[in-house]
Amino acid sequence: MAAIFLLFTVINCSDSNVNQISNDLLTRAHELPLPEKLRYELTNDTGELVGLGIFQSDISSLDSSLIVLEERYSRADNGEASDIITTRVSSADFSAVGGTRAVEQVAQLEIQPVSYSWEILKTNEEKQMLRKTGNLTDSGTVRTKKLPNLDIYANSSSFWLWRQLPLEIGYTASYMTVDPYEEKWQLVSITVPQSEVLKMPFGDTAVWRVLIRSGRATRSAWIEQAEPRRVLKWDNGLTVMTLID
């Protein structure tokens, strides 16, 4: 496999999917605490520890209109980060701006090296394009992908985006994300069917059970109801991420 820590299983979207979403911006009702650093344990479907994820976020030191989000993943057998994802988003509306990804090769696990940068461009016709430099076979290539003329969020910003939404039982929303790794865009739908109490190392915590749907895949996130409204647990069908501090 090319990489082991993908947030979503990406499913192709067709232009017909655009009709399922409105032009309305997502309502962000909560502020992110910045700077912030969170650590997650990653386990497989048998409960075996497979890695650690460190999520950091802060205002960009180069441009105060941007927020920089960083994910650093390491395997359980190696403490060094082997998959590093950075994402730049607008501090005004959290829309995708650009980012980078670097994955180290691990031959024995069939993990191939990945290295690319990407950005969202506006054309003269006010159309949006994904511009990606580097891919899995030739790091010198530049690829572009036409995007819907809608507000686009980064797939890799999802953990931070969900925390800002006005979650409550019955809440629903849909939005578009771009995944530069797959060079695809996708429609994501969110629903909150129930409130739960999650047993965490730091105590029982009231959470929203949030269902995330993309194509035919539905995944679950558990987001604490009180500030700072962190994602306490995420199950993407392959890996479970659980906040440890």
N, C-alpha and C positions, 0 to 999 in steps of 0.2 A: 504494500500500500504506500501511497505517496506521502501521507501524513496521518497522524493518529488523533489529532485533537481538533476536528472540525466541529463547529457549534451546531450546524444544521446538516442534515442530509439534503443536498441541494437538488431540486427538481426543476426541469426546464419549464419556463413560462412562455405562453404564446401571447400574441398581441390581444387576443380576445380576453385575457385576464384583466387587462387595463379597465375594461368596462365594469369590473366588480368593485372598483375602488373610487372614492370621490376625490376631488381636488382639495378637500379640506385638510389643513395641517393637523397632525396629532396634537391633542391638548396635553401639554406638559404642566402638571399641577404641583410638582415637587422639585426642589433644587438638589443637585448633587453636592455632597460635601467634597470640597477640593482643597488640598490634595488628599488622596486616599490610597490605601494599600490593603488588599484583601488576599487571603491565601485559601486555596481549595484543594482538598484531596480528591483524586480521581480513582474510581474503582470500576472494575468490569462487571459483567452481568452475574458473576459468581461471588462478588464482594471482595475480590482480590485487589489490593492496592496496586495501581499501575503508574501513578504519576502524581505530580504536584503542579498546580497552576497558581501563578501570582498575577493579580490584576491591579494595575496602578493607573491613576488618572490625575491630571493636573492641567492648569492653564498653560498653554505653550509659552516658553520663554522667548520665542522669536516673534510671536504674533498673538497678542492678547485676545484677538477675536476668535481664536481657535482653542479647542480642548484636545489634548493628546491622551489617548487611551492605549495602554500597553498590556499585552498578555505574554507571560513567559512560562512556558511549559517544560518540565523536566520529567524524565522517566524515573520510576521507582528505584531502578538499579544505578542511576547516575544523577547526582545532584545538580549538574550543570544544565542550564536551559538549552534545549535542543530545538525548540520551536518558538520563535519570537514574532509576535504580530503587533505592529503599531498602527493606529488609526487616528486620523485627524478629522474632527467634526466641527461644525460651526457652533460657537457658544450661543448664538442667537436662536437657532432653531434645531440644532443637533443633526442637521443634514450632513451627508457624507461629503468629504473634501478630498481625502487621499490617504495613503499609507504605504506600509512596506510589510514584507514577510520573509523570514529566513528560516529554513528547516535544514538541520544537519543530516547528512547521510548516515544511515545505520544499516550496513549491508546484511547483517545477520537477521534483522527484522524486516528486510525488504523495504526499508524507508529510503526513498530517493531524495536527493537534495533539492531544495526549492529556494529560489531567490528572485524577488520581483518588487517593483514599486508600482503604484497606481495613483490615478487622480481622476476626478470628474471634471470634464471640460464643457464649456458652453460654445456652440458653434455660432457662426454669423446669423444663422436662421433661428437662434435661441433654442436649438436642440441640445440635448445632453448626450455626451459620449463618455464611455469608460475608456481611458487610455492606460494600458498596462505595458510596462517595460520589463522584458525578461519573461521566460516561461519555463516549462519543465524540460524542454529539449534544447533551447538556444537562448542563452541569456542576453544576446545582442538584439533580439527582435523587439519591435514595438507593435502592439496589437490594439485595435480599437473596436468597441462594441456599442452600437446604438442603444440608448436607454429610453424608456417612456418619458414623455414630457410631464412628469409628475415629481413630487418631492421624493427624493431617494435617500434612504438611510443605509448605512453600512451594516452588513450582516454581522461584522465583528464588533459593532457597537451595541448589540442587542442587550447584553446584561445591564448596561448603564441606561439604555433607553427605557426598558420596561420599568425601572425603578421610579421614573419620573411621571408615569401615567397615573390618572386618578382611579386606581383599581378599587373595585367593590364588587359584591356579588351581582352578577348580571351584566357587568361591563363587557363591551365588545368594541373592537377596533380592527382596521385593516390598513396596511401600508406596504410600500415597495422597498425591498432591500437589494443591494448589489453585492455579489460575492466575486471579488477579483480572482480568487484562486480558480474557480470554475469558469470565470468570465461569463457569468449569467446573472440575470435579475429574476426576482421571485416575489410573488404576492404572499404576504404573511398575515394571518388572521389571529387575533387574540380574543379569548373569552375567559371569564372568571366564573366558574360554576359553584364554588363553595369556599368557605373559610375552614381552616384546620388549625390544629396545634401540633407543631413539629418539635420532636425531642432533639435538642441540640446539646453539644458538650457544655455550653454556657447556660443551659436551662430550657425549659419548655417555652416555646415562642409562638404567638399567634401569627399565622401566615395566610396569604391568599394563595389558593391553588390556581395556577394560571395555565391554561392550555394554549399551546402555540401550534398553529397548523400551517403547513406549507405543502401545497399539492396534496398528495394522499397521506402524508406523514403528519401525525399529531404527537407533540412532545409535551412534557410537563415541567413547569418551574414553580418553586415555592418561594414567595417573596414576603418578607416580614411586613406586618401592617404598621408597625411603629417606625419612627425615624431610627436609623438612616435608610430604612426600606431596602435592605440588601437582598440579593438573590441568595437564599440559604441553601438551596438544593436545585440541581438541574439534571434531568434525565433525558438524554438525546437518543435513547434506544440502544446505544452501544456503550456509552460511558456515563456514569453518575458522578457529578461534581457536588461536593458537600463542603460548605464553608467551615474552616477550622479556626480562623481568627482574622 
